[in-house]
Amino acid sequence: MKEKTSITLSKETLAGIDRVAGSKQTRSAFIEAVLAQYLRKRARAQVEARDLELINKAADELNAEVEDVLRYQEMET
């Protein structure tokens, strides 16, 4: 279900939309597609940032374990 809204855009922005969308797409359809793509990218970036944080945390813990093992091995020799 779609809802009607009103936005104010500059003439330059509207001209750019018209140029890119051409006669194949309405302004509304073009703006909706662009915003949907932006929202998907933003959601994906948030997931990737969270994943990177988890990877870095695990890497820090693993690096600490490796350093501990290496210190133990040095003591053995």
mmCIF file of the N, C-alpha and C atoms, coordinates in Angstrom:
data_MODEL
# 
_entry.id   MODEL 
# 
loop_
_atom_site.group_PDB 
_atom_site.id 
_atom_site.type_symbol 
_atom_site.label_atom_id 
_atom_site.label_alt_id 
_atom_site.label_comp_id 
_atom_site.label_asym_id 
_atom_site.label_entity_id 
_atom_site.label_seq_id 
_atom_site.pdbx_PDB_ins_code 
_atom_site.Cartn_x 
_atom_site.Cartn_y 
_atom_site.Cartn_z 
_atom_site.occupancy 
_atom_site.B_iso_or_equiv 
_atom_site.pdbx_formal_charge 
_atom_site.auth_seq_id 
_atom_site.auth_comp_id 
_atom_site.auth_asym_id 
_atom_site.auth_atom_id 
_atom_site.pdbx_PDB_model_num 
ATOM 1   N N  . MET A 1 1  ? 0.831  -1.169  0.000   1.00 0.00 ? 1  MET A N  1 
ATOM 2   C CA . MET A 1 1  ? 0.000  0.000   0.000   1.00 0.00 ? 1  MET A CA 1 
ATOM 3   C C  . MET A 1 1  ? 0.887  1.247   0.000   1.00 0.00 ? 1  MET A C  1 
ATOM 4   N N  . LYS A 1 2  ? 0.581  2.159   -0.846  1.00 0.00 ? 2  LYS A N  1 
ATOM 5   C CA . LYS A 1 2  ? 1.380  3.370   -0.963  1.00 0.00 ? 2  LYS A CA 1 
ATOM 6   C C  . LYS A 1 2  ? 0.651  4.525   -0.307  1.00 0.00 ? 2  LYS A C  1 
ATOM 7   N N  . GLU A 1 3  ? 1.443  5.461   0.206   1.00 0.00 ? 3  GLU A N  1 
ATOM 8   C CA . GLU A 1 3  ? 0.893  6.657   0.806   1.00 0.00 ? 3  GLU A CA 1 
ATOM 9   C C  . GLU A 1 3  ? 1.409  7.863   0.049   1.00 0.00 ? 3  GLU A C  1 
ATOM 10  N N  . LYS A 1 4  ? 0.577  8.850   -0.048  1.00 0.00 ? 4  LYS A N  1 
ATOM 11  C CA . LYS A 1 4  ? 0.949  10.063  -0.747  1.00 0.00 ? 4  LYS A CA 1 
ATOM 12  C C  . LYS A 1 4  ? 1.685  10.980  0.218   1.00 0.00 ? 4  LYS A C  1 
ATOM 13  N N  . THR A 1 5  ? 2.753  11.610  -0.292  1.00 0.00 ? 5  THR A N  1 
ATOM 14  C CA . THR A 1 5  ? 3.509  12.570  0.497   1.00 0.00 ? 5  THR A CA 1 
ATOM 15  C C  . THR A 1 5  ? 3.913  13.722  -0.405  1.00 0.00 ? 5  THR A C  1 
ATOM 16  N N  . SER A 1 6  ? 4.375  14.757  0.187   1.00 0.00 ? 6  SER A N  1 
ATOM 17  C CA . SER A 1 6  ? 4.798  15.920  -0.586  1.00 0.00 ? 6  SER A CA 1 
ATOM 18  C C  . SER A 1 6  ? 6.216  16.287  -0.178  1.00 0.00 ? 6  SER A C  1 
ATOM 19  N N  . ILE A 1 7  ? 7.084  16.496  -1.164  1.00 0.00 ? 7  ILE A N  1 
ATOM 20  C CA . ILE A 1 7  ? 8.448  16.935  -0.892  1.00 0.00 ? 7  ILE A CA 1 
ATOM 21  C C  . ILE A 1 7  ? 8.754  18.125  -1.789  1.00 0.00 ? 7  ILE A C  1 
ATOM 22  N N  . THR A 1 8  ? 9.702  18.903  -1.375  1.00 0.00 ? 8  THR A N  1 
ATOM 23  C CA . THR A 1 8  ? 10.110 20.064  -2.157  1.00 0.00 ? 8  THR A CA 1 
ATOM 24  C C  . THR A 1 8  ? 11.530 19.834  -2.633  1.00 0.00 ? 8  THR A C  1 
ATOM 25  N N  . LEU A 1 9  ? 11.722 19.904  -3.942  1.00 0.00 ? 9  LEU A N  1 
ATOM 26  C CA . LEU A 1 9  ? 13.035 19.691  -4.530  1.00 0.00 ? 9  LEU A CA 1 
ATOM 27  C C  . LEU A 1 9  ? 13.389 20.881  -5.415  1.00 0.00 ? 9  LEU A C  1 
ATOM 28  N N  . SER A 1 10 ? 14.687 21.100  -5.576  1.00 0.00 ? 10 SER A N  1 
ATOM 29  C CA . SER A 1 10 ? 15.127 22.197  -6.434  1.00 0.00 ? 10 SER A CA 1 
ATOM 30  C C  . SER A 1 10 ? 14.828 21.871  -7.898  1.00 0.00 ? 10 SER A C  1 
ATOM 31  N N  . LYS A 1 11 ? 14.788 22.903  -8.717  1.00 0.00 ? 11 LYS A N  1 
ATOM 32  C CA . LYS A 1 11 ? 14.569 22.709  -10.151 1.00 0.00 ? 11 LYS A CA 1 
ATOM 33  C C  . LYS A 1 11 ? 15.683 21.860  -10.752 1.00 0.00 ? 11 LYS A C  1 
ATOM 34  N N  . GLU A 1 12 ? 16.903 22.065  -10.262 1.00 0.00 ? 12 GLU A N  1 
ATOM 35  C CA . GLU A 1 12 ? 18.041 21.294  -10.775 1.00 0.00 ? 12 GLU A CA 1 
ATOM 36  C C  . GLU A 1 12 ? 17.880 19.808  -10.466 1.00 0.00 ? 12 GLU A C  1 
ATOM 37  N N  . THR A 1 13 ? 17.425 19.505  -9.253  1.00 0.00 ? 13 THR A N  1 
ATOM 38  C CA . THR A 1 13 ? 17.220 18.107  -8.877  1.00 0.00 ? 13 THR A CA 1 
ATOM 39  C C  . THR A 1 13 ? 16.123 17.473  -9.714  1.00 0.00 ? 13 THR A C  1 
ATOM 40  N N  . LEU A 1 14 ? 15.034 18.194  -9.894  1.00 0.00 ? 14 LEU A N  1 
ATOM 41  C CA . LEU A 1 14 ? 13.939 17.677  -10.723 1.00 0.00 ? 14 LEU A CA 1 
ATOM 42  C C  . LEU A 1 14 ? 14.391 17.473  -12.160 1.00 0.00 ? 14 LEU A C  1 
ATOM 43  N N  . ALA A 1 15 ? 15.191 18.386  -12.678 1.00 0.00 ? 15 ALA A N  1 
ATOM 44  C CA . ALA A 1 15 ? 15.704 18.233  -14.042 1.00 0.00 ? 15 ALA A CA 1 
ATOM 45  C C  . ALA A 1 15 ? 16.582 16.996  -14.137 1.00 0.00 ? 15 ALA A C  1 
ATOM 46  N N  . GLY A 1 16 ? 17.402 16.767  -13.115 1.00 0.00 ? 16 GLY A N  1 
ATOM 47  C CA . GLY A 1 16 ? 18.248 15.562  -13.102 1.00 0.00 ? 16 GLY A CA 1 
ATOM 48  C C  . GLY A 1 16 ? 17.417 14.296  -13.044 1.00 0.00 ? 16 GLY A C  1 
ATOM 49  N N  . ILE A 1 17 ? 16.377 14.298  -12.221 1.00 0.00 ? 17 ILE A N  1 
ATOM 50  C CA . ILE A 1 17 ? 15.484 13.134  -12.143 1.00 0.00 ? 17 ILE A CA 1 
ATOM 51  C C  . ILE A 1 17 ? 14.838 12.882  -13.491 1.00 0.00 ? 17 ILE A C  1 
ATOM 52  N N  . ASP A 1 18 ? 14.328 13.936  -14.096 1.00 0.00 ? 18 ASP A N  1 
ATOM 53  C CA . ASP A 1 18 ? 13.671 13.792  -15.401 1.00 0.00 ? 18 ASP A CA 1 
ATOM 54  C C  . ASP A 1 18 ? 14.647 13.276  -16.455 1.00 0.00 ? 18 ASP A C  1 
ATOM 55  N N  . ARG A 1 19 ? 15.874 13.759  -16.395 1.00 0.00 ? 19 ARG A N  1 
ATOM 56  C CA . ARG A 1 19 ? 16.883 13.334  -17.372 1.00 0.00 ? 19 ARG A CA 1 
ATOM 57  C C  . ARG A 1 19 ? 17.217 11.852  -17.206 1.00 0.00 ? 19 ARG A C  1 
ATOM 58  N N  . VAL A 1 20 ? 17.400 11.427  -15.972 1.00 0.00 ? 20 VAL A N  1 
ATOM 59  C CA . VAL A 1 20 ? 17.789 10.037  -15.717 1.00 0.00 ? 20 VAL A CA 1 
ATOM 60  C C  . VAL A 1 20 ? 16.599 9.088   -15.892 1.00 0.00 ? 20 VAL A C  1 
ATOM 61  N N  . ALA A 1 21 ? 15.466 9.458   -15.350 1.00 0.00 ? 21 ALA A N  1 
ATOM 62  C CA . ALA A 1 21 ? 14.285 8.591   -15.425 1.00 0.00 ? 21 ALA A CA 1 
ATOM 63  C C  . ALA A 1 21 ? 13.735 8.526   -16.840 1.00 0.00 ? 21 ALA A C  1 
ATOM 64  N N  . GLY A 1 22 ? 13.873 9.612   -17.574 1.00 0.00 ? 22 GLY A N  1 
ATOM 65  C CA . GLY A 1 22 ? 13.356 9.634   -18.939 1.00 0.00 ? 22 GLY A CA 1 
ATOM 66  C C  . GLY A 1 22 ? 11.852 9.464   -18.960 1.00 0.00 ? 22 GLY A C  1 
ATOM 67  N N  . SER A 1 23 ? 11.369 8.964   -20.062 1.00 0.00 ? 23 SER A N  1 
ATOM 68  C CA . SER A 1 23 ? 9.918  8.784   -20.203 1.00 0.00 ? 23 SER A CA 1 
ATOM 69  C C  . SER A 1 23 ? 9.477  7.401   -19.742 1.00 0.00 ? 23 SER A C  1 
ATOM 70  N N  . LYS A 1 24 ? 10.420 6.580   -19.299 1.00 0.00 ? 24 LYS A N  1 
ATOM 71  C CA . LYS A 1 24 ? 10.102 5.206   -18.900 1.00 0.00 ? 24 LYS A CA 1 
ATOM 72  C C  . LYS A 1 24 ? 9.585  5.113   -17.469 1.00 0.00 ? 24 LYS A C  1 
ATOM 73  N N  . GLN A 1 25 ? 9.855  6.150   -16.658 1.00 0.00 ? 25 GLN A N  1 
ATOM 74  C CA . GLN A 1 25 ? 9.538  6.070   -15.239 1.00 0.00 ? 25 GLN A CA 1 
ATOM 75  C C  . GLN A 1 25 ? 8.963  7.407   -14.774 1.00 0.00 ? 25 GLN A C  1 
ATOM 76  N N  . THR A 1 26 ? 8.019  7.348   -13.873 1.00 0.00 ? 26 THR A N  1 
ATOM 77  C CA . THR A 1 26 ? 7.523  8.582   -13.273 1.00 0.00 ? 26 THR A CA 1 
ATOM 78  C C  . THR A 1 26 ? 8.532  9.074   -12.252 1.00 0.00 ? 26 THR A C  1 
ATOM 79  N N  . ARG A 1 27 ? 8.425  10.334  -11.896 1.00 0.00 ? 27 ARG A N  1 
ATOM 80  C CA . ARG A 1 27 ? 9.297  10.867  -10.854 1.00 0.00 ? 27 ARG A CA 1 
ATOM 81  C C  . ARG A 1 27 ? 9.131  10.076  -9.560  1.00 0.00 ? 27 ARG A C  1 
ATOM 82  N N  . SER A 1 28 ? 7.899  9.792   -9.212  1.00 0.00 ? 28 SER A N  1 
ATOM 83  C CA . SER A 1 28 ? 7.630  9.051   -7.975  1.00 0.00 ? 28 SER A CA 1 
ATOM 84  C C  . SER A 1 28 ? 8.282  7.673   -7.994  1.00 0.00 ? 28 SER A C  1 
ATOM 85  N N  . ALA A 1 29 ? 8.146  6.973   -9.106  1.00 0.00 ? 29 ALA A N  1 
ATOM 86  C CA . ALA A 1 29 ? 8.744  5.638   -9.208  1.00 0.00 ? 29 ALA A CA 1 
ATOM 87  C C  . ALA A 1 29 ? 10.259 5.722   -9.132  1.00 0.00 ? 29 ALA A C  1 
ATOM 88  N N  . PHE A 1 30 ? 10.836 6.717   -9.793  1.00 0.00 ? 30 PHE A N  1 
ATOM 89  C CA . PHE A 1 30 ? 12.287 6.893   -9.770  1.00 0.00 ? 30 PHE A CA 1 
ATOM 90  C C  . PHE A 1 30 ? 12.771 7.185   -8.349  1.00 0.00 ? 30 PHE A C  1 
ATOM 91  N N  . ILE A 1 31 ? 12.129 8.144   -7.680  1.00 0.00 ? 31 ILE A N  1 
ATOM 92  C CA . ILE A 1 31 ? 12.529 8.510   -6.318  1.00 0.00 ? 31 ILE A CA 1 
ATOM 93  C C  . ILE A 1 31 ? 12.363 7.331   -5.371  1.00 0.00 ? 31 ILE A C  1 
ATOM 94  N N  . GLU A 1 32 ? 11.277 6.584   -5.521  1.00 0.00 ? 32 GLU A N  1 
ATOM 95  C CA . GLU A 1 32 ? 11.067 5.410   -4.666  1.00 0.00 ? 32 GLU A CA 1 
ATOM 96  C C  . GLU A 1 32 ? 12.164 4.363   -4.891  1.00 0.00 ? 32 GLU A C  1 
ATOM 97  N N  . ALA A 1 33 ? 12.529 4.120   -6.151  1.00 0.00 ? 33 ALA A N  1 
ATOM 98  C CA . ALA A 1 33 ? 13.570 3.136   -6.455  1.00 0.00 ? 33 ALA A CA 1 
ATOM 99  C C  . ALA A 1 33 ? 14.918 3.567   -5.882  1.00 0.00 ? 33 ALA A C  1 
ATOM 100 N N  . VAL A 1 34 ? 15.242 4.845   -6.028  1.00 0.00 ? 34 VAL A N  1 
ATOM 101 C CA . VAL A 1 34 ? 16.516 5.353   -5.513  1.00 0.00 ? 34 VAL A CA 1 
ATOM 102 C C  . VAL A 1 34 ? 16.555 5.257   -3.994  1.00 0.00 ? 34 VAL A C  1 
ATOM 103 N N  . LEU A 1 35 ? 15.474 5.650   -3.337  1.00 0.00 ? 35 LEU A N  1 
ATOM 104 C CA . LEU A 1 35 ? 15.433 5.584   -1.876  1.00 0.00 ? 35 LEU A CA 1 
ATOM 105 C C  . LEU A 1 35 ? 15.456 4.144   -1.370  1.00 0.00 ? 35 LEU A C  1 
ATOM 106 N N  . ALA A 1 36 ? 14.767 3.250   -2.056  1.00 0.00 ? 36 ALA A N  1 
ATOM 107 C CA . ALA A 1 36 ? 14.783 1.834   -1.657  1.00 0.00 ? 36 ALA A CA 1 
ATOM 108 C C  . ALA A 1 36 ? 16.199 1.275   -1.762  1.00 0.00 ? 36 ALA A C  1 
ATOM 109 N N  . GLN A 1 37 ? 16.899 1.622   -2.832  1.00 0.00 ? 37 GLN A N  1 
ATOM 110 C CA . GLN A 1 37 ? 18.290 1.166   -2.999  1.00 0.00 ? 37 GLN A CA 1 
ATOM 111 C C  . GLN A 1 37 ? 19.169 1.735   -1.885  1.00 0.00 ? 37 GLN A C  1 
ATOM 112 N N  . TYR A 1 38 ? 19.000 3.004   -1.575  1.00 0.00 ? 38 TYR A N  1 
ATOM 113 C CA . TYR A 1 38 ? 19.765 3.631   -0.501  1.00 0.00 ? 38 TYR A CA 1 
ATOM 114 C C  . TYR A 1 38 ? 19.509 2.939   0.831   1.00 0.00 ? 38 TYR A C  1 
ATOM 115 N N  . LEU A 1 39 ? 18.257 2.660   1.137   1.00 0.00 ? 39 LEU A N  1 
ATOM 116 C CA . LEU A 1 39 ? 17.922 2.014   2.409   1.00 0.00 ? 39 LEU A CA 1 
ATOM 117 C C  . LEU A 1 39 ? 18.503 0.606   2.491   1.00 0.00 ? 39 LEU A C  1 
ATOM 118 N N  . ARG A 1 40 ? 18.476 -0.134  1.370   1.00 0.00 ? 40 ARG A N  1 
ATOM 119 C CA . ARG A 1 40 ? 19.091 -1.475  1.360   1.00 0.00 ? 40 ARG A CA 1 
ATOM 120 C C  . ARG A 1 40 ? 20.592 -1.385  1.603   1.00 0.00 ? 40 ARG A C  1 
ATOM 121 N N  . LYS A 1 41 ? 21.258 -0.436  0.938   1.00 0.00 ? 41 LYS A N  1 
ATOM 122 C CA . LYS A 1 41 ? 22.708 -0.271  1.117   1.00 0.00 ? 41 LYS A CA 1 
ATOM 123 C C  . LYS A 1 41 ? 23.046 0.121   2.551   1.00 0.00 ? 41 LYS A C  1 
ATOM 124 N N  . ARG A 1 42 ? 22.232 0.987   3.110   1.00 0.00 ? 42 ARG A N  1 
ATOM 125 C CA . ARG A 1 42 ? 22.482 1.427   4.484   1.00 0.00 ? 42 ARG A CA 1 
ATOM 126 C C  . ARG A 1 42 ? 22.308 0.273   5.464   1.00 0.00 ? 42 ARG A C  1 
ATOM 127 N N  . ALA A 1 43 ? 21.268 -0.528  5.271   1.00 0.00 ? 43 ALA A N  1 
ATOM 128 C CA . ALA A 1 43 ? 21.047 -1.690  6.140   1.00 0.00 ? 43 ALA A CA 1 
ATOM 129 C C  . ALA A 1 43 ? 22.199 -2.678  5.998   1.00 0.00 ? 43 ALA A C  1 
ATOM 130 N N  . ARG A 1 44 ? 22.652 -2.902  4.760   1.00 0.00 ? 44 ARG A N  1 
ATOM 131 C CA . ARG A 1 44 ? 23.768 -3.818  4.523   1.00 0.00 ? 44 ARG A CA 1 
ATOM 132 C C  . ARG A 1 44 ? 25.046 -3.285  5.179   1.00 0.00 ? 44 ARG A C  1 
ATOM 133 N N  . ALA A 1 45 ? 25.276 -1.989  5.100   1.00 0.00 ? 45 ALA A N  1 
ATOM 134 C CA . ALA A 1 45 ? 26.462 -1.383  5.709   1.00 0.00 ? 45 ALA A CA 1 
ATOM 135 C C  . ALA A 1 45 ? 26.434 -1.538  7.226   1.00 0.00 ? 45 ALA A C  1 
ATOM 136 N N  . GLN A 1 46 ? 25.260 -1.430  7.825   1.00 0.00 ? 46 GLN A N  1 
ATOM 137 C CA . GLN A 1 46 ? 25.143 -1.618  9.272   1.00 0.00 ? 46 GLN A CA 1 
ATOM 138 C C  . GLN A 1 46 ? 25.461 -3.052  9.671   1.00 0.00 ? 46 GLN A C  1 
ATOM 139 N N  . VAL A 1 47 ? 24.982 -4.006  8.888   1.00 0.00 ? 47 VAL A N  1 
ATOM 140 C CA . VAL A 1 47 ? 25.273 -5.420  9.167   1.00 0.00 ? 47 VAL A CA 1 
ATOM 141 C C  . VAL A 1 47 ? 26.765 -5.676  9.004   1.00 0.00 ? 47 VAL A C  1 
ATOM 142 N N  . GLU A 1 48 ? 27.362 -5.134  7.944   1.00 0.00 ? 48 GLU A N  1 
ATOM 143 C CA . GLU A 1 48 ? 28.793 -5.332  7.701   1.00 0.00 ? 48 GLU A CA 1 
ATOM 144 C C  . GLU A 1 48 ? 29.629 -4.697  8.801   1.00 0.00 ? 48 GLU A C  1 
ATOM 145 N N  . ALA A 1 49 ? 29.224 -3.536  9.290   1.00 0.00 ? 49 ALA A N  1 
ATOM 146 C CA . ALA A 1 49 ? 29.952 -2.880  10.379  1.00 0.00 ? 49 ALA A CA 1 
ATOM 147 C C  . ALA A 1 49 ? 29.881 -3.723  11.651  1.00 0.00 ? 49 ALA A C  1 
ATOM 148 N N  . ARG A 1 50 ? 28.700 -4.279  11.922  1.00 0.00 ? 50 ARG A N  1 
ATOM 149 C CA . ARG A 1 50 ? 28.541 -5.133  13.105  1.00 0.00 ? 50 ARG A CA 1 
ATOM 150 C C  . ARG A 1 50 ? 29.388 -6.400  12.960  1.00 0.00 ? 50 ARG A C  1 
ATOM 151 N N  . ASP A 1 51 ? 29.386 -6.992  11.753  1.00 0.00 ? 51 ASP A N  1 
ATOM 152 C CA . ASP A 1 51 ? 30.205 -8.183  11.506  1.00 0.00 ? 51 ASP A CA 1 
ATOM 153 C C  . ASP A 1 51 ? 31.690 -7.875  11.676  1.00 0.00 ? 51 ASP A C  1 
ATOM 154 N N  . LEU A 1 52 ? 32.129 -6.731  11.156  1.00 0.00 ? 52 LEU A N  1 
ATOM 155 C CA . LEU A 1 52 ? 33.536 -6.348  11.272  1.00 0.00 ? 52 LEU A CA 1 
ATOM 156 C C  . LEU A 1 52 ? 33.929 -6.160  12.730  1.00 0.00 ? 52 LEU A C  1 
ATOM 157 N N  . GLU A 1 53 ? 33.030 -5.588  13.511  1.00 0.00 ? 53 GLU A N  1 
ATOM 158 C CA . GLU A 1 53 ? 33.297 -5.418  14.942  1.00 0.00 ? 53 GLU A CA 1 
ATOM 159 C C  . GLU A 1 53 ? 33.478 -6.776  15.621  1.00 0.00 ? 53 GLU A C  1 
ATOM 160 N N  . LEU A 1 54 ? 32.632 -7.739  15.270  1.00 0.00 ? 54 LEU A N  1 
ATOM 161 C CA . LEU A 1 54 ? 32.750 -9.081  15.850  1.00 0.00 ? 54 LEU A CA 1 
ATOM 162 C C  . LEU A 1 54 ? 34.039 -9.763  15.408  1.00 0.00 ? 54 LEU A C  1 
ATOM 163 N N  . ILE A 1 55 ? 34.384 -9.602  14.132  1.00 0.00 ? 55 ILE A N  1 
ATOM 164 C CA . ILE A 1 55 ? 35.621 -10.196 13.610  1.00 0.00 ? 55 ILE A CA 1 
ATOM 165 C C  . ILE A 1 55 ? 36.825 -9.597  14.321  1.00 0.00 ? 55 ILE A C  1 
ATOM 166 N N  . ASN A 1 56 ? 36.836 -8.274  14.464  1.00 0.00 ? 56 ASN A N  1 
ATOM 167 C CA . ASN A 1 56 ? 37.960 -7.621  15.132  1.00 0.00 ? 56 ASN A CA 1 
ATOM 168 C C  . ASN A 1 56 ? 38.072 -8.039  16.584  1.00 0.00 ? 56 ASN A C  1 
ATOM 169 N N  . LYS A 1 57 ? 36.947 -8.197  17.249  1.00 0.00 ? 57 LYS A N  1 
ATOM 170 C CA . LYS A 1 57 ? 36.977 -8.642  18.648  1.00 0.00 ? 57 LYS A CA 1 
ATOM 171 C C  . LYS A 1 57 ? 37.557 -10.053 18.732  1.00 0.00 ? 57 LYS A C  1 
ATOM 172 N N  . ALA A 1 58 ? 37.093 -10.931 17.841  1.00 0.00 ? 58 ALA A N  1 
ATOM 173 C CA . ALA A 1 58 ? 37.608 -12.303 17.836  1.00 0.00 ? 58 ALA A CA 1 
ATOM 174 C C  . ALA A 1 58 ? 39.096 -12.304 17.488  1.00 0.00 ? 58 ALA A C  1 
ATOM 175 N N  . ALA A 1 59 ? 39.495 -11.450 16.557  1.00 0.00 ? 59 ALA A N  1 
ATOM 176 C CA . ALA A 1 59 ? 40.904 -11.386 16.161  1.00 0.00 ? 59 ALA A CA 1 
ATOM 177 C C  . ALA A 1 59 ? 41.762 -10.932 17.335  1.00 0.00 ? 59 ALA A C  1 
ATOM 178 N N  . ASP A 1 60 ? 41.298 -9.960  18.093  1.00 0.00 ? 60 ASP A N  1 
ATOM 179 C CA . ASP A 1 60 ? 42.052 -9.500  19.262  1.00 0.00 ? 60 ASP A CA 1 
ATOM 180 C C  . ASP A 1 60 ? 42.239 -10.628 20.268  1.00 0.00 ? 60 ASP A C  1 
ATOM 181 N N  . GLU A 1 61 ? 41.175 -11.376 20.505  1.00 0.00 ? 61 GLU A N  1 
ATOM 182 C CA . GLU A 1 61 ? 41.257 -12.492 21.452  1.00 0.00 ? 61 GLU A CA 1 
ATOM 183 C C  . GLU A 1 61 ? 42.192 -13.579 20.938  1.00 0.00 ? 61 GLU A C  1 
ATOM 184 N N  . LEU A 1 62 ? 42.095 -13.908 19.652  1.00 0.00 ? 62 LEU A N  1 
ATOM 185 C CA . LEU A 1 62 ? 42.975 -14.932 19.074  1.00 0.00 ? 62 LEU A CA 1 
ATOM 186 C C  . LEU A 1 62 ? 44.424 -14.482 19.074  1.00 0.00 ? 62 LEU A C  1 
ATOM 187 N N  . ASN A 1 63 ? 44.658 -13.212 18.766  1.00 0.00 ? 63 ASN A N  1 
ATOM 188 C CA . ASN A 1 63 ? 46.028 -12.688 18.789  1.00 0.00 ? 63 ASN A CA 1 
ATOM 189 C C  . ASN A 1 63 ? 46.616 -12.768 20.192  1.00 0.00 ? 63 ASN A C  1 
ATOM 190 N N  . ALA A 1 64 ? 45.814 -12.496 21.192  1.00 0.00 ? 64 ALA A N  1 
ATOM 191 C CA . ALA A 1 64 ? 46.283 -12.587 22.579  1.00 0.00 ? 64 ALA A CA 1 
ATOM 192 C C  . ALA A 1 64 ? 46.635 -14.036 22.920  1.00 0.00 ? 64 ALA A C  1 
ATOM 193 N N  . GLU A 1 65 ? 45.823 -14.971 22.453  1.00 0.00 ? 65 GLU A N  1 
ATOM 194 C CA . GLU A 1 65 ? 46.116 -16.388 22.695  1.00 0.00 ? 65 GLU A CA 1 
ATOM 195 C C  . GLU A 1 65 ? 47.415 -16.803 22.010  1.00 0.00 ? 65 GLU A C  1 
ATOM 196 N N  . VAL A 1 66 ? 47.617 -16.365 20.779  1.00 0.00 ? 66 VAL A N  1 
ATOM 197 C CA . VAL A 1 66 ? 48.838 -16.702 20.042  1.00 0.00 ? 66 VAL A CA 1 
ATOM 198 C C  . VAL A 1 66 ? 50.058 -16.130 20.751  1.00 0.00 ? 66 VAL A C  1 
ATOM 199 N N  . GLU A 1 67 ? 49.960 -14.891 21.207  1.00 0.00 ? 67 GLU A N  1 
ATOM 200 C CA . GLU A 1 67 ? 51.077 -14.287 21.931  1.00 0.00 ? 67 GLU A CA 1 
ATOM 201 C C  . GLU A 1 67 ? 51.387 -15.079 23.191  1.00 0.00 ? 67 GLU A C  1 
ATOM 202 N N  . ASP A 1 68 ? 50.358 -15.542 23.873  1.00 0.00 ? 68 ASP A N  1 
ATOM 203 C CA . ASP A 1 68 ? 50.547 -16.342 25.082  1.00 0.00 ? 68 ASP A CA 1 
ATOM 204 C C  . ASP A 1 68 ? 51.254 -17.651 24.757  1.00 0.00 ? 68 ASP A C  1 
ATOM 205 N N  . VAL A 1 69 ? 50.839 -18.308 23.681  1.00 0.00 ? 69 VAL A N  1 
ATOM 206 C CA . VAL A 1 69 ? 51.465 -19.568 23.265  1.00 0.00 ? 69 VAL A CA 1 
ATOM 207 C C  . VAL A 1 69 ? 52.919 -19.332 22.889  1.00 0.00 ? 69 VAL A C  1 
ATOM 208 N N  . LEU A 1 70 ? 53.187 -18.263 22.151  1.00 0.00 ? 70 LEU A N  1 
ATOM 209 C CA . LEU A 1 70 ? 54.558 -17.972 21.744  1.00 0.00 ? 70 LEU A CA 1 
ATOM 210 C C  . LEU A 1 70 ? 55.443 -17.676 22.952  1.00 0.00 ? 70 LEU A C  1 
ATOM 211 N N  . ARG A 1 71 ? 54.917 -16.948 23.937  1.00 0.00 ? 71 ARG A N  1 
ATOM 212 C CA . ARG A 1 71 ? 55.702 -16.684 25.156  1.00 0.00 ? 71 ARG A CA 1 
ATOM 213 C C  . ARG A 1 71 ? 55.983 -17.985 25.884  1.00 0.00 ? 71 ARG A C  1 
ATOM 214 N N  . TYR A 1 72 ? 54.993 -18.884 25.921  1.00 0.00 ? 72 TYR A N  1 
ATOM 215 C CA . TYR A 1 72 ? 55.177 -20.173 26.576  1.00 0.00 ? 72 TYR A CA 1 
ATOM 216 C C  . TYR A 1 72 ? 56.264 -20.984 25.868  1.00 0.00 ? 72 TYR A C  1 
ATOM 217 N N  . GLN A 1 73 ? 56.232 -20.962 24.523  1.00 0.00 ? 73 GLN A N  1 
ATOM 218 C CA . GLN A 1 73 ? 57.231 -21.704 23.743  1.00 0.00 ? 73 GLN A CA 1 
ATOM 219 C C  . GLN A 1 73 ? 58.623 -21.135 23.965  1.00 0.00 ? 73 GLN A C  1 
ATOM 220 N N  . GLU A 1 74 ? 58.732 -19.825 24.070  1.00 0.00 ? 74 GLU A N  1 
ATOM 221 C CA . GLU A 1 74 ? 60.038 -19.203 24.315  1.00 0.00 ? 74 GLU A CA 1 
ATOM 222 C C  . GLU A 1 74 ? 60.590 -19.635 25.665  1.00 0.00 ? 74 GLU A C  1 
ATOM 223 N N  . MET A 1 75 ? 59.725 -19.785 26.644  1.00 0.00 ? 75 MET A N  1 
ATOM 224 C CA . MET A 1 75 ? 60.151 -20.196 27.971  1.00 0.00 ? 75 MET A CA 1 
ATOM 225 C C  . MET A 1 75 ? 60.632 -21.642 27.957  1.00 0.00 ? 75 MET A C  1 
ATOM 226 N N  . GLU A 1 76 ? 60.083 -22.452 27.052  1.00 0.00 ? 76 GLU A N  1 
ATOM 227 C CA . GLU A 1 76 ? 60.441 -23.870 26.956  1.00 0.00 ? 76 GLU A CA 1 
ATOM 228 C C  . GLU A 1 76 ? 61.825 -24.070 26.345  1.00 0.00 ? 76 GLU A C  1 
ATOM 229 N N  . THR A 1 77 ? 62.245 -23.138 25.493  1.00 0.00 ? 77 THR A N  1 
ATOM 230 C CA . THR A 1 77 ? 63.526 -23.345 24.790  1.00 0.00 ? 77 THR A CA 1 
ATOM 231 C C  . THR A 1 77 ? 64.684 -22.766 25.529  1.00 0.00 ? 77 THR A C  1 
# 
